[in-house]
Amino acid sequence: QVLWAEVISSVGIWPKSVFPVELGESVTWLFTPKGGSEYDTDSMISFEIEGAGVYRIQKTRCAGPFEKYFTCTHKPQNEVSVSFTPTEEMYGKEVTITYYKDTESLWARTAPPLLRELIQLRSVQLHH
């Protein structure tokens, strides 16, 4: 047990751009810690759609009102992989992903978003 572990100060996200997608298709992001060695117990990667919190990843669990559209996997080296399958109602709405390193940054809401993008549907051309 590390007593004075350095809290992970920021995370990287890859890929930066995943949209447009086909309806029913999933997008996957990989989050990699950039500084520090451990997540704070209150660290959180927060997903918002149009400003409403829909899903969050914490040190040991993932949850949220939209959890049926998300899958998260905690990997070695504190990496986390997340898949998201948007529904038709979500298209055209803005998804924002933010990393809060501790309770303080969560309350302050000043952390810069890792990603802010419109959920776009790839248009399928019909040929007669």
C-alpha positions in Angstrom: 0.0 0.0 0.0 1.4 3.4 -1.1 0.7 6.0 1.6 1.8 9.0 -0.3 0.8 8.1 -3.8 0.7 10.9 -6.3 -2.8 11.6 -7.4 -3.3 11.3 -11.1 -3.6 14.9 -12.2 -4.9 14.5 -15.7 -5.8 11.8 -18.2 -5.5 11.6 -21.9 -8.3 10.4 -24.2 -8.0 8.5 -27.5 -9.3 8.8 -30.1 -10.3 12.5 -30.0 -12.9 12.2 -32.6 -15.2 9.3 -33.0 -18.3 10.7 -34.7 -20.2 10.2 -37.0 -21.3 6.7 -36.3 -24.0 4.4 -37.7 -27.1 3.9 -35.6 -26.4 0.9 -33.3 -22.7 1.3 -33.6 -20.5 1.8 -30.6 -17.7 4.2 -30.1 -14.8 3.4 -27.8 -12.5 5.7 -25.9 -9.3 4.9 -24.0 -8.4 7.0 -21.0 -4.7 7.0 -20.0 -3.3 8.7 -16.9 -0.8 11.5 -17.7 0.6 12.3 -14.3 0.6 10.6 -10.9 0.3 7.0 -9.9 -3.2 6.5 -8.3 -6.7 7.8 -8.8 -8.0 9.7 -5.8 -11.0 7.9 -4.2 -13.1 10.7 -5.5 -11.5 11.0 -9.0 -14.1 10.8 -11.7 -14.4 10.8 -15.5 -17.8 12.4 -16.1 -19.9 12.0 -19.2 -22.5 14.6 -19.9 -25.1 15.0 -22.7 -26.4 18.5 -23.1 -25.0 19.4 -19.6 -26.7 16.5 -17.8 -24.6 13.9 -16.1 -25.3 10.5 -17.7 -22.4 8.3 -16.7 -19.3 8.4 -14.5 -16.2 6.3 -14.1 -14.6 6.1 -10.7 -11.6 4.3 -9.3 -13.5 1.0 -8.7 -16.8 1.4 -10.4 -18.8 2.9 -13.3 -22.4 4.0 -13.0 -25.0 6.5 -14.0 -28.5 7.0 -15.3 -27.5 6.0 -18.9 -25.3 3.0 -17.9 -27.2 0.7 -20.3 -25.6 2.7 -23.2 -22.1 2.4 -21.7 -19.6 -0.3 -20.9 -16.4 0.3 -19.0 -13.3 -1.8 -18.4 -10.6 -1.0 -15.9 -7.3 -2.1 -17.4 -3.8 -2.4 -15.9 -1.7 0.8 -15.4 -4.9 2.7 -14.4 -6.2 2.8 -18.0 -9.9 2.7 -18.6 -11.7 1.8 -21.8 -15.3 2.9 -22.3 -17.7 2.0 -25.1 -20.8 4.1 -25.8 -23.7 3.2 -28.0 -25.8 6.3 -28.8 -29.5 6.0 -29.5 -31.4 7.9 -32.2 -32.6 10.5 -29.6 -29.0 11.4 -28.7 -28.0 12.4 -32.2 -27.3 16.2 -32.6 -26.7 16.5 -28.8 -23.4 17.5 -27.3 -21.4 15.0 -25.3 -18.8 16.4 -22.9 -16.2 14.2 -21.1 -14.4 15.7 -18.2 -11.8 14.4 -15.7 -12.2 15.6 -12.1 -9.1 14.6 -10.1 -10.7 15.0 -6.7 -13.8 16.3 -4.8 -12.5 19.9 -4.9 -12.2 20.0 -8.7 -15.6 18.3 -9.0 -17.2 21.0 -6.8 -15.3 23.8 -8.5 -16.4 22.5 -12.0 -13.3 24.2 -13.5 -11.6 21.2 -15.1 -11.3 21.6 -18.8 -13.2 19.0 -20.9 -11.2 16.2 -22.4 -13.7 16.1 -25.2 -16.7 18.1 -26.3 -18.4 16.9 -29.5 -21.7 16.6 -31.2 -23.1 13.0 -31.4 -23.5 12.6 -35.1 -25.2 9.9 -37.2 -23.6 8.8 -40.4 -26.2 9.4 -43.0 -27.1 6.3 -45.0 -27.9 7.1 -48.6 -30.7 5.1 -50.0 -30.4 4.1 -53.7 -33.5 3.2 -55.6 
